[in-house]
Amino acid sequence: MVFVTDFLRQPNQPQDPPELNLPNNAAQPLLEIGPRKLYGNAAARKLWS
């Protein structure tokens, strides 16, 4: 399973942090493209590396 950060978020608002909707164990992003970041769960991180 992978998680993509919300591209509609407001980056300068403290009540809207980039990690707002990510699971607690998201770790570092697997991929970053501009403001979007791709995160994966443990299985996705294992397959990604």
C-alpha positions as a printed Julia matrix, in Angstrom:
49×3 Matrix{Float64}:
  0.0    0.0    0.0
  1.28   3.48  -0.79
  0.22   6.91   0.41
  0.56  10.13  -1.57
  0.57  13.49   0.19
 -2.4   15.7   -0.59
 -1.55  18.1   -3.43
 -4.47  20.38  -2.42
 -3.09  21.12   1.04
 -2.05  24.61   2.07
  1.75  24.4    2.63
  2.04  27.58   4.74
 -0.73  26.78   7.23
  0.42  25.18  10.51
 -2.94  23.39  10.94
 -2.39  21.64   7.57
  1.0   19.85   7.92
  2.18  17.58   5.08
  2.0   14.48   7.29
 -1.56  15.18   8.49
 -3.2   12.1    6.92
 -0.25   9.71   6.9
 -0.07   6.66   9.17
  2.22   6.87  12.21
  4.87   4.58  10.72
  5.12   6.23   7.27
  8.93   6.75   7.6
 10.73   8.7    4.87
  9.11   9.24   1.47
  9.97   6.69  -1.21
  9.77   9.35  -3.91
  9.37  13.13  -4.06
  8.11  15.0   -7.12
  7.65  18.69  -6.45
  5.33  19.12  -3.47
  4.06  15.55  -3.71
  5.65  12.77  -1.69
  5.05   9.05  -2.04
  5.1    7.0    1.16
  4.71   3.27   1.56
  3.84   0.84   4.3
  6.41  -1.72   5.45
  5.69  -4.14   2.59
  5.93  -1.39  -0.04
  9.18  -0.08   1.48
 10.68  -3.58   1.4
  9.76  -4.07  -2.27
 10.87  -0.53  -3.2
 14.48  -0.97  -2.08
